[in-house]
Amino acid sequence: MFNVNVRYPFFGTRTGVPTMKQAGGGSIINILSIYGR
């Protein structure tokens, strides 16, 4: 569950940032579940 709730948003954000910089901005919305089992 750690991989899904922490690592995926981190690496997903890291992948999208260069595109957002090139476009001049953007928004990142991460929705995580603290109830995952």
Biopython code that builds the backbone (N, CA, C, O; Angstrom):
import numpy as np
from Bio.PDB.StructureBuilder import StructureBuilder

atoms = [
    (1, "MET", "N", (0.826, -1.194, 0.000)),
    (1, "MET", "CA", (0.000, 0.000, 0.000)),
    (1, "MET", "C", (0.868, 1.254, 0.000)),
    (1, "MET", "O", (0.468, 2.283, -0.545)),
    (2, "PHE", "N", (2.043, 1.178, 0.603)),
    (2, "PHE", "CA", (2.950, 2.326, 0.615)),
    (2, "PHE", "C", (3.279, 2.759, -0.807)),
    (2, "PHE", "O", (3.321, 3.954, -1.103)),
    (3, "ASN", "N", (3.514, 1.782, -1.692)),
    (3, "ASN", "CA", (3.844, 2.105, -3.076)),
    (3, "ASN", "C", (2.732, 2.890, -3.750)),
    (3, "ASN", "O", (3.001, 3.840, -4.485)),
    (4, "VAL", "N", (1.503, 2.509, -3.509)),
    (4, "VAL", "CA", (0.373, 3.171, -4.152)),
    (4, "VAL", "C", (0.141, 4.553, -3.563)),
    (4, "VAL", "O", (-0.063, 5.511, -4.309)),
    (5, "ASN", "N", (0.168, 4.676, -2.251)),
    (5, "ASN", "CA", (-0.199, 5.933, -1.598)),
    (5, "ASN", "C", (0.910, 6.970, -1.553)),
    (5, "ASN", "O", (0.622, 8.161, -1.439)),
    (6, "VAL", "N", (2.158, 6.561, -1.638)),
    (6, "VAL", "CA", (3.253, 7.522, -1.514)),
    (6, "VAL", "C", (4.111, 7.578, -2.771)),
    (6, "VAL", "O", (4.340, 8.654, -3.322)),
    (7, "ARG", "N", (4.572, 6.455, -3.212)),
    (7, "ARG", "CA", (5.508, 6.453, -4.339)),
    (7, "ARG", "C", (4.860, 6.857, -5.657)),
    (7, "ARG", "O", (5.440, 7.638, -6.411)),
    (8, "TYR", "N", (3.675, 6.342, -5.946)),
    (8, "TYR", "CA", (3.042, 6.675, -7.218)),
    (8, "TYR", "C", (2.812, 8.179, -7.372)),
    (8, "TYR", "O", (3.177, 8.736, -8.407)),
    (9, "PRO", "N", (2.220, 8.859, -6.385)),
    (9, "PRO", "CA", (2.059, 10.313, -6.540)),
    (9, "PRO", "C", (3.399, 11.040, -6.677)),
    (9, "PRO", "O", (3.502, 12.001, -7.439)),
    (10, "PHE", "N", (4.422, 10.593, -5.951)),
    (10, "PHE", "CA", (5.734, 11.232, -6.036)),
    (10, "PHE", "C", (6.303, 11.112, -7.440)),
    (10, "PHE", "O", (6.700, 12.111, -8.040)),
    (11, "PHE", "N", (6.345, 9.892, -7.968)),
    (11, "PHE", "CA", (6.923, 9.690, -9.296)),
    (11, "PHE", "C", (6.029, 10.254, -10.396)),
    (11, "PHE", "O", (6.529, 10.737, -11.412)),
    (12, "GLY", "N", (4.731, 10.199, -10.204)),
    (12, "GLY", "CA", (3.821, 10.799, -11.177)),
    (12, "GLY", "C", (4.000, 12.306, -11.257)),
    (12, "GLY", "O", (4.007, 12.883, -12.345)),
    (13, "THR", "N", (4.146, 12.940, -10.096)),
    (13, "THR", "CA", (4.389, 14.381, -10.057)),
    (13, "THR", "C", (5.722, 14.710, -10.700)),
    (13, "THR", "O", (5.828, 15.650, -11.488)),
    (14, "ARG", "N", (6.727, 13.938, -10.363)),
    (14, "ARG", "CA", (8.066, 14.161, -10.907)),
    (14, "ARG", "C", (8.082, 14.032, -12.432)),
    (14, "ARG", "O", (8.832, 14.739, -13.106)),
    (15, "THR", "N", (7.271, 13.147, -12.967)),
    (15, "THR", "CA", (7.197, 12.955, -14.410)),
    (15, "THR", "C", (6.490, 14.130, -15.088)),
    (15, "THR", "O", (6.867, 14.520, -16.192)),
    (16, "GLY", "N", (5.484, 14.688, -14.448)),
    (16, "GLY", "CA", (4.694, 15.749, -15.063)),
    (16, "GLY", "C", (5.269, 17.144, -14.948)),
    (16, "GLY", "O", (4.889, 18.023, -15.721)),
    (17, "VAL", "N", (6.168, 17.377, -14.012)),
    (17, "VAL", "CA", (6.694, 18.724, -13.765)),
    (17, "VAL", "C", (7.397, 19.323, -14.984)),
    (17, "VAL", "O", (7.152, 20.492, -15.282)),
    (18, "PRO", "N", (8.251, 18.603, -15.701)),
    (18, "PRO", "CA", (8.895, 19.210, -16.871)),
    (18, "PRO", "C", (7.892, 19.711, -17.914)),
    (18, "PRO", "O", (8.097, 20.767, -18.512)),
    (19, "THR", "N", (6.820, 18.966, -18.131)),
    (19, "THR", "CA", (5.792, 19.389, -19.083)),
    (19, "THR", "C", (5.099, 20.649, -18.595)),
    (19, "THR", "O", (4.817, 21.552, -19.383)),
    (20, "MET", "N", (4.822, 20.715, -17.295)),
    (20, "MET", "CA", (4.172, 21.894, -16.745)),
    (20, "MET", "C", (5.084, 23.109, -16.820)),
    (20, "MET", "O", (4.615, 24.214, -17.091)),
    (21, "LYS", "N", (6.376, 22.925, -16.586)),
    (21, "LYS", "CA", (7.322, 24.039, -16.701)),
    (21, "LYS", "C", (7.357, 24.557, -18.124)),
    (21, "LYS", "O", (7.376, 25.768, -18.348)),
    (22, "GLN", "N", (7.365, 23.645, -19.087)),
    (22, "GLN", "CA", (7.406, 24.030, -20.496)),
    (22, "GLN", "C", (6.129, 24.775, -20.892)),
    (22, "GLN", "O", (6.171, 25.697, -21.706)),
    (23, "ALA", "N", (5.004, 24.375, -20.319)),
    (23, "ALA", "CA", (3.724, 25.003, -20.631)),
    (23, "ALA", "C", (3.525, 26.318, -19.885)),
    (23, "ALA", "O", (2.609, 27.075, -20.204)),
    (24, "GLY", "N", (4.367, 26.596, -18.900)),
    (24, "GLY", "CA", (4.253, 27.842, -18.158)),
    (24, "GLY", "C", (3.429, 27.735, -16.887)),
    (24, "GLY", "O", (3.115, 28.754, -16.272)),
    (25, "GLY", "N", (3.078, 26.541, -16.486)),
    (25, "GLY", "CA", (2.336, 26.379, -15.234)),
    (25, "GLY", "C", (1.392, 25.203, -15.295)),
    (25, "GLY", "O", (1.301, 24.503, -16.304)),
    (26, "GLY", "N", (0.704, 25.003, -14.214)),
    (26, "GLY", "CA", (-0.239, 23.893, -14.122)),
    (26, "GLY", "C", (-0.601, 23.627, -12.680)),
    (26, "GLY", "O", (-0.166, 24.338, -11.774)),
    (27, "SER", "N", (-1.390, 22.609, -12.476)),
    (27, "SER", "CA", (-1.821, 22.233, -11.129)),
    (27, "SER", "C", (-1.593, 20.749, -10.915)),
    (27, "SER", "O", (-1.759, 19.938, -11.826)),
    (28, "ILE", "N", (-1.209, 20.411, -9.697)),
    (28, "ILE", "CA", (-1.040, 19.018, -9.313)),
    (28, "ILE", "C", (-1.990, 18.758, -8.155)),
    (28, "ILE", "O", (-1.926, 19.426, -7.123)),
    (29, "ILE", "N", (-2.866, 17.789, -8.333)),
    (29, "ILE", "CA", (-3.811, 17.429, -7.282)),
    (29, "ILE", "C", (-3.606, 15.953, -6.972)),
    (29, "ILE", "O", (-3.886, 15.094, -7.808)),
    (30, "ASN", "N", (-3.123, 15.665, -5.788)),
    (30, "ASN", "CA", (-2.935, 14.290, -5.344)),
    (30, "ASN", "C", (-4.002, 13.967, -4.312)),
    (30, "ASN", "O", (-4.164, 14.681, -3.323)),
    (31, "ILE", "N", (-4.723, 12.890, -4.553)),
    (31, "ILE", "CA", (-5.736, 12.433, -3.608)),
    (31, "ILE", "C", (-5.275, 11.083, -3.078)),
    (31, "ILE", "O", (-5.188, 10.108, -3.825)),
    (32, "LEU", "N", (-4.983, 11.036, -1.797)),
    (32, "LEU", "CA", (-4.468, 9.818, -1.183)),
    (32, "LEU", "C", (-5.478, 9.266, -0.197)),
    (32, "LEU", "O", (-6.273, 10.008, 0.381)),
    (33, "SER", "N", (-5.438, 7.981, -0.016)),
    (33, "SER", "CA", (-6.319, 7.335, 0.948)),
    (33, "SER", "C", (-5.529, 6.945, 2.188)),
    (33, "SER", "O", (-4.545, 6.211, 2.097)),
    (34, "ILE", "N", (-5.951, 7.428, 3.329)),
    (34, "ILE", "CA", (-5.300, 7.030, 4.575)),
    (34, "ILE", "C", (-5.930, 5.756, 5.125)),
    (34, "ILE", "O", (-5.466, 5.202, 6.122)),
    (35, "TYR", "N", (-6.994, 5.297, 4.463)),
    (35, "TYR", "CA", (-7.705, 4.111, 4.928)),
    (35, "TYR", "C", (-7.357, 2.862, 4.133)),
    (35, "TYR", "O", (-7.967, 1.814, 4.347)),
    (36, "GLY", "N", (-6.397, 2.946, 3.226)),
    (36, "GLY", "CA", (-6.025, 1.790, 2.420)),
    (36, "GLY", "C", (-5.486, 0.656, 3.270)),
    (36, "GLY", "O", (-4.815, 0.886, 4.276)),
    (37, "ARG", "N", (-5.782, -0.562, 2.864)),
    (37, "ARG", "CA", (-5.303, -1.735, 3.611)),
    (37, "ARG", "C", (-4.570, -2.656, 2.692)),
    (37, "ARG", "O", (-4.087, -3.703, 3.123)),
]
sb = StructureBuilder()
sb.init_structure("model")
sb.init_model(0)
sb.init_chain("A")
sb.init_seg("    ")
for serial, (resi, resn, name, xyz) in enumerate(atoms, 1):
    if name == "N":
        sb.init_residue(resn, " ", resi, " ")
    sb.init_atom(name, np.array(xyz, "f"), 0.0, 1.0, " ", f" {name:<3s}", serial, name[0])
structure = sb.get_structure()
